Amino acid sequence: MRLGTKLTLYLSLIIIVVLSGYGYFHILSRRDILIRKMKVEVRSMGRTLKVSLEKISLVREMEYVQDLIDAVEEYEKTLGVIVYHQGRNLIFRSHSLEGEIEPYLDLIKRSIREDLPYEEFGRHQKVSVFSYTFPLKDGRGRNIGGVSILQRTSFLEEDIRKAKWSIFITIFVLIGGTVGLVLLGTRRWISIPISKLVAGIENLAKGDLDTRIDSGGGDELSELARAFNRMASDLKDAQERIIQEADAKLELERSLRQSEKLATIGQLASGLAHEIGTPLNIIGGRAELAKKRLGDKEEAYRSLEIIGEQAERITKIIQQLLGFIRKKKPEQIPLDIRAVLEKTLDFLDHQIHKQRVKVTKAVREGLPFVQGDSDQLQQVFLNLILNAIQSMPGGGVLRLSASTKEISKKDVEDGKRQYVEVCIEDTGLGMEKEVIQNIFNPFFTTKDTGTGLGLMVSQGIVQDHEGWIDVESQLGKGSVFKVYLPCYEGER
């Protein structure tokens, strides 16, 4: 239930209780007023009758007494009148007063005896009445009799009923109007501002940092809206700073990877020099031979053909080198891991033969593609394969394999996903546990000429491709580096 609705119900309940209580007590007050008014009327009538009866002789002027009683009875609210003379035990009563009157005679006698007036509510012949009883005195102040006036209370009840309906309608209108005003007020000043604030928070949660809320007004919700706007503005500024810092960090990582590429190229420089020097020597020799044997056209043609092949080989090596070290933005395209591994092995062909390393490959047929940057992944495999070659100074076996596995990402408890697993296994020197724990730390190296950045950069590239690298090694038995890359799920 919304806060505005709760507040409306709560305030409405308070208003209903308060106004209902007011109406109840107002009805009681009105009833009391009407009862007092009725008593005043009856008392006024009684005083008039008392004065008239005390001036005459009840015994000698009985007809006059009866006329007075009949005159009082004509008043519509009067049920009847009873006059009692104590000395002669005379009883005068209204003609319309039917039924037993003994209770009222007893009340008259009690009033005469105690010399006090009495007022009582009761019933006579199933009619609700109010009786006013008082004593009569003679000229010397002695009590000679008494009078009891019976007043119908039906008129009183009718007036009270009308008053109840009047008060009920008034209270109902007041409750309806007040609740309506409360509803409109809570909607305008509470529900609508809170709804705007909730909508703004939802938009902000969706990433719309340009969301702003109208903060007109001086109440607490307006202050909250202004605070929200300031928070949204601060978040946008923070987002822009984070983006700038992320761009700077990304550029730094690119520069670091480029530096590592150059460091790797430095390690390959001597081998590449030999790789290029050999075809150059062949080209030079063949050129000299062609000069000496121009007469032998067939031999000259053969020499020129070899020169062309060797020149093409030099061009290919230089293009591979330039393509690898050229700095460019990473791409995200479907890649065939088999092709990336083959290209990397071609690039390291001289080092493999120089170190007398035997390469065995076990790449599964129909291996799924991965999505990523070919040059970056080539840099990863180049670092790992080059490290494996250098760990076998006396020669050994380099095993390359690639297959698929359905596993969960490391250190993340999410659903299983299909990954391509690339294993680079060597039979080299191996590593101690302390070395394994630190090989991905920056500037940590076991080589005299190493930078300590190669594996750190490789790990960063693999993580950027939503994968990870596992390492297993035993001292003197070799090492296994396992690279996990998520399979590409889109269309090729």
C-alpha positions as CSV (number, residue, x, y, z in Angstrom):
1,M,0.0,0.0,0.0
2,R,1.3,3.4,-0.9
3,L,2.4,5.9,1.7
4,G,-0.1,8.5,0.5
5,T,-3.0,5.9,0.8
6,K,-1.8,4.9,4.3
7,L,-1.6,8.5,5.4
8,T,-5.0,9.2,4.0
9,L,-6.6,6.2,5.7
10,Y,-4.8,7.0,9.0
11,L,-5.9,10.7,8.9
12,S,-9.4,9.7,7.7
13,L,-9.7,7.3,10.6
14,I,-8.6,9.9,13.1
15,I,-11.1,12.4,11.6
16,I,-13.9,9.9,11.6
17,V,-13.2,9.0,15.2
18,V,-12.9,12.7,16.3
19,L,-16.0,13.9,14.4
20,S,-18.0,10.8,15.4
21,G,-17.1,11.5,19.1
22,Y,-18.0,15.1,18.6
23,G,-21.3,14.1,17.1
24,Y,-22.0,11.6,19.9
25,F,-21.4,14.2,22.6
26,H,-23.2,16.8,20.6
27,I,-26.3,14.5,20.5
28,L,-26.0,13.9,24.3
29,S,-25.7,17.7,24.8
30,R,-28.7,18.3,22.5
31,R,-30.7,15.6,24.4
32,D,-29.8,17.2,27.7
33,I,-30.9,20.6,26.3
34,L,-34.2,19.3,25.0
35,I,-34.9,17.5,28.4
36,R,-34.1,20.7,30.3
37,K,-36.4,22.6,27.9
38,M,-39.2,20.1,28.5
39,K,-38.7,20.3,32.3
40,V,-38.8,24.0,32.1
41,E,-42.1,23.8,30.2
42,V,-43.6,21.4,32.7
43,R,-42.4,23.4,35.7
44,S,-43.8,26.6,34.2
45,M,-47.1,24.8,33.7
46,G,-47.0,23.4,37.2
47,R,-46.2,26.9,38.8
48,T,-49.2,28.4,36.9
49,L,-51.5,25.5,38.0
50,K,-50.1,25.7,41.6
51,V,-50.9,29.4,41.9
52,S,-54.4,28.9,40.5
53,L,-55.2,26.0,42.8
54,E,-53.8,27.5,45.9
55,K,-56.1,30.6,45.5
56,I,-59.3,28.5,45.6
57,S,-61.0,26.0,47.8
58,L,-60.6,22.5,46.3
59,V,-63.7,21.4,48.2
60,R,-66.1,24.2,47.3
61,E,-64.9,24.8,43.7
62,M,-64.4,21.3,42.4
63,E,-65.9,22.2,39.0
64,Y,-63.4,25.0,38.6
65,V,-60.6,22.6,39.5
66,Q,-61.8,20.2,36.8
67,D,-61.9,23.0,34.3
68,L,-58.3,23.9,35.1
69,I,-57.2,20.3,34.7
70,D,-59.1,20.0,31.4
71,A,-57.5,23.3,30.2
72,V,-54.0,22.0,30.9
73,E,-54.8,18.7,29.2
74,E,-55.6,20.5,26.0
75,Y,-51.8,21.1,25.5
76,E,-50.8,18.4,23.1
77,K,-47.7,17.3,25.0
78,T,-49.7,16.8,28.2
79,L,-51.0,13.3,28.8
80,G,-53.0,14.2,31.9
81,V,-53.1,15.9,35.3
82,I,-53.9,14.5,38.7
83,V,-54.9,16.7,41.7
84,Y,-55.3,15.2,45.2
85,H,-56.9,16.8,48.3
86,Q,-55.4,15.2,51.4
87,G,-58.1,16.3,53.9
88,R,-61.2,15.1,52.0
89,N,-59.3,12.4,50.0
90,L,-60.6,14.0,46.8
91,I,-59.0,13.0,43.5
92,F,-59.3,15.1,40.4
93,R,-58.0,13.7,37.1
94,S,-58.0,14.4,33.4
95,H,-60.9,12.7,31.5
96,S,-58.5,11.2,29.0
97,L,-56.2,9.8,31.7
98,E,-57.0,6.1,31.7
99,G,-55.7,3.2,33.7
100,E,-54.2,2.9,37.1
101,I,-53.0,6.1,38.8
102,E,-52.0,4.7,42.2
103,P,-48.3,5.1,41.5
104,Y,-48.8,8.8,40.9
105,L,-51.0,9.2,44.0
106,D,-48.3,7.6,46.0
107,L,-45.8,10.0,44.5
108,I,-48.2,13.0,45.4
109,K,-48.5,11.8,49.0
110,R,-44.8,11.4,49.3
111,S,-44.3,14.9,47.9
112,I,-46.9,16.2,50.5
113,R,-45.2,14.4,53.3
114,E,-41.7,15.5,52.4
115,D,-42.8,18.9,51.1
116,L,-40.6,18.5,48.0
117,P,-41.3,18.4,44.3
118,Y,-40.4,15.2,42.3
119,E,-39.5,14.7,38.7
120,E,-39.5,11.2,37.2
121,F,-39.4,9.4,33.9
122,G,-41.7,6.4,33.6
123,R,-44.4,4.7,31.5
124,H,-48.2,5.0,31.7
125,Q,-50.3,2.6,29.7
126,K,-47.2,1.8,27.5
127,V,-46.7,5.5,26.9
128,S,-43.4,7.1,27.9
129,V,-44.0,10.0,30.2
130,F,-42.3,12.6,32.4
131,S,-44.1,13.3,35.7
132,Y,-43.7,16.5,37.6
133,T,-45.2,16.3,41.1
134,F,-45.4,19.1,43.7
135,P,-47.4,19.8,47.0
136,L,-50.3,22.4,47.4
137,K,-50.5,24.7,50.4
138,D,-53.3,26.6,52.0
139,G,-53.2,30.2,53.1
140,R,-51.4,29.3,56.3
141,G,-48.7,27.3,54.5
142,R,-49.9,23.9,55.4
143,N,-49.8,21.1,52.8
144,I,-53.3,20.3,51.8
145,G,-52.8,18.2,48.7
146,G,-50.7,17.8,45.6
147,V,-50.5,17.8,41.8
148,S,-48.9,15.4,39.3
149,I,-48.6,16.5,35.7
150,L,-47.8,13.8,33.2
151,Q,-46.0,15.0,30.1
152,R,-45.6,12.8,27.0
153,T,-41.9,12.3,26.1
154,S,-42.7,11.1,22.5
155,F,-42.3,14.7,21.4
156,L,-39.0,14.9,23.1
157,E,-37.8,11.7,21.5
158,E,-39.0,13.0,18.1
159,D,-37.0,16.2,18.6
160,I,-34.0,14.1,19.7
161,R,-34.4,11.9,16.6
162,K,-34.5,14.9,14.3
163,A,-31.5,16.3,16.1
164,K,-29.6,13.0,15.6
165,W,-30.3,13.0,11.9
166,S,-29.3,16.6,11.6
167,I,-26.1,16.0,13.4
168,F,-25.4,12.8,11.5
169,I,-25.8,14.5,8.1
170,T,-23.6,17.4,9.3
171,I,-21.0,15.0,10.6
172,F,-21.2,12.9,7.4
173,V,-20.7,16.0,5.2
174,L,-17.8,17.1,7.4
175,I,-16.2,13.7,7.3
176,G,-16.6,13.4,3.5
177,G,-15.3,16.9,2.9
178,T,-12.4,16.6,5.3
179,V,-11.4,13.2,3.9
180,G,-11.7,14.5,0.4
181,L,-9.4,17.5,1.3
182,V,-7.0,15.1,3.0
183,L,-7.0,12.8,-0.1
184,L,-6.4,15.7,-2.4
185,G,-3.7,17.1,-0.1
186,T,-1.8,13.9,0.3
187,R,-2.0,13.2,-3.4
188,R,-0.7,16.6,-4.3
189,W,1.9,17.1,-1.6
190,I,2.9,13.5,-0.8
191,S,1.8,10.8,-3.3
192,I,2.7,12.7,-6.5
193,P,6.1,13.9,-5.2
194,I,7.0,10.5,-3.9
195,S,5.9,8.9,-7.2
196,K,8.1,11.3,-9.1
197,L,11.0,10.5,-6.7
198,V,10.5,6.7,-7.1
199,A,10.4,7.1,-10.9
200,G,13.5,9.2,-10.8
201,I,15.3,6.5,-8.7
202,E,14.2,3.8,-11.1
203,N,15.5,5.8,-14.1
204,L,18.7,6.4,-12.2
205,A,19.0,2.7,-11.4
206,K,18.6,2.0,-15.1
207,G,21.6,4.3,-15.8
208,D,19.9,7.5,-16.8
209,L,22.0,10.0,-14.9
210,D,20.3,12.9,-16.6
211,T,17.1,12.3,-14.6
212,R,16.0,15.3,-12.7
213,I,13.0,15.8,-10.4
214,D,10.9,19.1,-10.1
215,S,11.9,20.4,-6.7
216,G,9.6,23.4,-6.4
217,G,8.3,24.0,-2.9
218,G,9.8,24.3,0.5
219,D,8.8,21.2,2.3
220,E,10.8,18.1,3.2
221,L,9.9,16.2,0.0
222,S,11.1,19.2,-2.1
223,E,14.4,19.1,-0.1
224,L,14.6,15.4,-0.8
225,A,14.0,16.0,-4.5
226,R,16.8,18.7,-4.6
227,A,19.1,16.3,-2.7
228,F,18.3,13.6,-5.3
229,N,19.1,16.0,-8.2
230,R,22.4,16.9,-6.5
231,M,23.1,13.2,-6.1
232,A,22.3,12.5,-9.8
233,S,24.5,15.4,-10.9
234,D,27.4,14.1,-8.6
235,L,26.9,10.6,-10.0
236,K,27.1,11.8,-13.6
237,D,30.3,13.8,-12.8
238,A,31.7,10.7,-11.1
239,Q,30.7,8.5,-14.1
240,E,32.5,10.9,-16.5
241,R,35.5,10.8,-14.2
242,I,35.4,7.0,-14.1
243,I,35.1,6.8,-17.9
244,Q,38.0,9.2,-18.3
245,E,40.1,7.2,-15.8
246,A,39.0,3.9,-17.5
247,D,40.0,5.3,-20.9
248,A,43.4,6.4,-19.4
249,K,43.8,3.0,-17.7
250,L,42.9,1.2,-21.0
251,E,45.4,3.4,-22.9
252,L,48.0,2.6,-20.2
253,E,47.3,-1.1,-20.6
254,R,47.6,-0.9,-24.3
255,S,50.9,0.9,-23.9
256,L,52.0,-1.7,-21.5
257,R,51.0,-4.5,-23.8
258,Q,52.8,-2.7,-26.7
259,S,55.9,-2.4,-24.5
260,E,55.7,-6.1,-23.7
261,K,55.4,-6.9,-27.4
262,L,58.5,-4.9,-28.0
263,A,60.3,-6.7,-25.2
264,T,59.2,-10.0,-26.8
265,I,60.4,-8.9,-30.1
266,G,63.7,-8.0,-28.5
267,Q,64.0,-11.6,-27.3
268,L,63.3,-12.7,-30.9
269,A,65.7,-10.2,-32.5
270,S,68.7,-12.5,-32.7
271,G,66.7,-15.3,-34.1
272,L,64.9,-13.1,-36.6
273,A,68.3,-11.6,-37.6
274,H,69.5,-15.1,-38.4
275,E,66.2,-15.9,-40.1
276,I,66.5,-12.9,-42.3
277,G,70.3,-13.2,-42.7
278,T,70.1,-16.7,-44.1
279,P,67.9,-15.8,-47.1
280,L,69.9,-12.7,-47.7
281,N,73.1,-14.7,-47.9
282,I,71.4,-17.1,-50.3
283,I,70.2,-14.2,-52.4
284,G,73.7,-12.7,-52.5
285,G,75.3,-16.0,-53.4
286,R,72.7,-16.7,-56.1
287,A,73.2,-13.2,-57.5
288,E,76.9,-13.7,-57.8
289,L,76.4,-17.1,-59.3
290,A,74.0,-15.6,-61.9
291,K,76.6,-13.0,-62.9
292,K,79.3,-15.7,-63.5
293,R,77.0,-18.0,-65.4
294,L,75.0,-15.7,-67.6
295,G,75.9,-18.0,-70.4
296,D,73.9,-20.8,-68.8
297,K,70.4,-19.5,-69.1
298,E,68.8,-22.4,-67.4
299,E,71.0,-22.1,-64.3
300,A,70.5,-18.3,-64.3
301,Y,66.8,-18.8,-64.4
302,R,67.0,-21.2,-61.5
303,S,69.1,-18.7,-59.5
304,L,66.7,-15.9,-60.1
305,E,63.8,-18.1,-59.1
306,I,65.5,-18.9,-55.8
307,I,66.2,-15.2,-55.3
308,G,62.5,-14.4,-55.7
309,E,61.5,-17.1,-53.2
310,Q,63.9,-15.9,-50.6
311,A,62.9,-12.3,-51.1
312,E,59.3,-13.3,-50.6
313,R,60.3,-15.2,-47.5
314,I,62.0,-12.1,-46.1
315,T,58.9,-10.0,-46.9
316,K,56.7,-12.4,-45.1
317,I,58.9,-12.4,-42.0
318,I,59.0,-8.6,-42.0
319,Q,55.2,-8.4,-42.5
320,Q,54.6,-10.8,-39.6
321,L,56.9,-8.8,-37.4
322,L,55.3,-5.4,-38.3
323,G,51.8,-6.8,-38.0
324,F,52.6,-8.1,-34.5
325,I,54.2,-4.9,-33.1
326,R,51.8,-2.5,-34.8
327,K,49.7,-0.7,-32.2
328,K,45.9,-0.8,-32.9
329,K,42.7,-0.9,-31.1
330,P,41.5,-4.4,-30.1
331,E,38.9,-6.1,-32.3
332,Q,36.0,-8.4,-31.2
333,I,35.5,-10.9,-34.0
334,P,35.0,-14.7,-34.2
335,L,38.4,-16.4,-34.2
336,D,39.6,-19.9,-35.1
337,I,42.0,-20.8,-32.3
338,R,43.6,-23.4,-34.6
339,A,44.6,-20.7,-37.0
340,V,45.9,-18.4,-34.2
341,L,48.1,-21.2,-32.8
342,E,49.4,-22.2,-36.3
343,K,50.4,-18.5,-37.0
344,T,52.1,-18.3,-33.6
345,L,54.1,-21.5,-34.3
346,D,55.2,-20.2,-37.7
347,F,56.4,-17.1,-36.0
348,L,58.5,-19.1,-33.5
349,D,59.7,-21.8,-36.1
350,H,63.3,-20.7,-35.8
351,Q,63.4,-20.8,-32.0
352,I,61.8,-24.2,-32.0
353,H,64.4,-25.7,-34.3
354,K,67.2,-23.8,-32.6
355,Q,66.2,-25.3,-29.2
356,R,65.7,-28.7,-30.7
357,V,62.1,-28.8,-29.4
358,K,59.7,-31.3,-30.8
359,V,56.1,-30.0,-31.2
360,T,53.1,-32.2,-31.0
361,K,49.6,-30.9,-31.7
362,A,46.2,-32.3,-30.6
363,V,43.6,-29.7,-31.7
364,R,40.1,-31.1,-31.9
365,E,38.3,-31.0,-35.2
366,G,35.4,-28.6,-35.5
367,L,36.5,-26.6,-32.5
368,P,34.1,-23.7,-31.8
369,F,35.2,-20.2,-32.5
370,V,36.0,-17.7,-29.7
371,Q,35.3,-14.0,-29.9
372,G,38.3,-11.6,-29.5
373,D,41.3,-9.9,-30.9
374,S,43.6,-12.1,-33.0
375,D,46.8,-10.0,-32.3
376,Q,46.2,-9.9,-28.6
377,L,45.5,-13.7,-28.3
378,Q,48.6,-14.3,-30.5
379,Q,50.6,-12.2,-28.0
380,V,49.3,-14.5,-25.2
381,F,50.2,-17.7,-27.0
382,L,53.5,-16.2,-28.2
383,N,54.5,-15.4,-24.6
384,L,53.4,-18.8,-23.2
385,I,55.0,-20.9,-26.0
386,L,58.2,-18.8,-25.9
387,N,58.4,-19.3,-22.1
388,A,57.9,-23.1,-22.7
389,I,60.7,-23.2,-25.3
390,Q,63.1,-21.2,-23.1
391,S,62.3,-23.6,-20.2
392,M,63.8,-26.5,-22.2
393,P,67.4,-25.3,-22.9
394,G,68.5,-28.8,-23.8
395,G,65.5,-29.6,-25.9
396,G,62.2,-31.3,-25.1
397,V,58.7,-31.8,-26.2
398,L,56.1,-29.0,-26.6
399,R,52.5,-30.3,-26.5
400,L,49.7,-28.1,-27.8
401,S,46.1,-29.2,-27.5
402,A,42.7,-27.5,-27.8
403,S,39.3,-28.9,-26.8
404,T,36.0,-27.7,-25.3
405,K,34.8,-28.0,-21.7
406,E,31.5,-27.1,-20.1
407,I,32.5,-25.6,-16.7
408,S,31.8,-22.6,-14.5
409,K,34.0,-19.5,-14.6
410,K,36.7,-19.6,-12.1
411,D,35.8,-18.1,-8.7
412,V,32.3,-17.3,-9.9
413,E,29.3,-19.4,-8.8
414,D,27.2,-18.9,-12.0
415,G,25.8,-21.4,-14.5
416,K,28.1,-23.6,-16.5
417,R,29.2,-22.4,-19.9
418,Q,31.2,-23.9,-22.8
419,Y,34.8,-22.9,-23.0
420,V,37.7,-23.6,-25.4
421,E,40.6,-25.0,-23.4
422,V,44.1,-24.4,-24.9
423,C,46.9,-26.4,-23.1
424,I,50.6,-25.5,-23.6
425,E,52.6,-28.2,-22.0
426,D,56.4,-28.5,-21.8
427,T,58.9,-31.0,-20.5
428,G,61.2,-28.3,-19.1
429,L,62.6,-27.3,-15.8
430,G,59.3,-26.7,-14.0
431,M,58.6,-24.2,-11.2
432,E,58.4,-24.1,-7.5
433,K,55.2,-23.3,-5.7
434,E,56.5,-19.9,-4.6
435,V,57.2,-19.1,-8.3
436,I,53.8,-20.3,-9.4
437,Q,52.1,-18.0,-6.8
438,N,53.9,-14.9,-8.1
439,I,54.3,-15.5,-11.9
440,F,51.4,-13.2,-12.7
441,N,52.6,-10.4,-10.5
442,P,54.1,-7.4,-12.3
443,F,57.9,-7.3,-12.7
444,F,58.3,-10.8,-11.2
445,T,60.7,-12.8,-13.4
446,T,63.2,-15.7,-13.1
447,K,65.1,-14.6,-16.2
448,D,68.2,-12.4,-16.3
449,T,66.9,-10.4,-19.2
450,G,63.1,-10.7,-18.5
451,T,60.8,-7.7,-17.9
452,G,58.4,-9.5,-15.5
453,L,55.4,-8.2,-17.5
454,G,54.8,-10.9,-20.1
455,L,52.5,-13.2,-18.0
456,M,50.8,-10.3,-16.3
457,V,49.9,-8.8,-19.7
458,S,48.8,-12.2,-21.0
459,Q,46.6,-12.7,-18.0
460,G,45.0,-9.3,-18.5
461,I,44.3,-10.0,-22.2
462,V,42.6,-13.3,-21.3
463,Q,40.6,-11.7,-18.6
464,D,39.5,-9.0,-21.1
465,H,38.2,-11.9,-23.2
466,E,36.2,-13.2,-20.1
467,G,38.5,-16.1,-19.6
468,W,41.4,-17.1,-17.2
469,I,44.7,-19.0,-17.1
470,D,45.5,-22.0,-14.9
471,V,49.0,-23.2,-14.1
472,E,50.3,-26.6,-13.1
473,S,54.0,-27.3,-12.6
474,Q,56.4,-29.7,-10.9
475,L,60.1,-28.9,-10.5
476,G,62.1,-30.9,-13.0
477,K,59.0,-32.3,-14.8
478,G,57.7,-29.3,-16.7
479,S,54.7,-27.0,-16.7
480,V,51.2,-26.8,-18.1
481,F,49.5,-23.5,-18.9
482,K,45.7,-23.9,-19.6
483,V,44.0,-20.9,-21.2
484,Y,40.2,-20.9,-21.0
485,L,38.2,-18.7,-23.5
486,P,34.4,-18.7,-23.8
487,C,33.0,-20.1,-27.0
488,Y,31.5,-17.7,-29.4
489,E,27.7,-18.1,-29.3
490,G,26.7,-15.8,-32.2
491,E,26.6,-16.3,-36.0
492,R,29.9,-16.5,-37.8
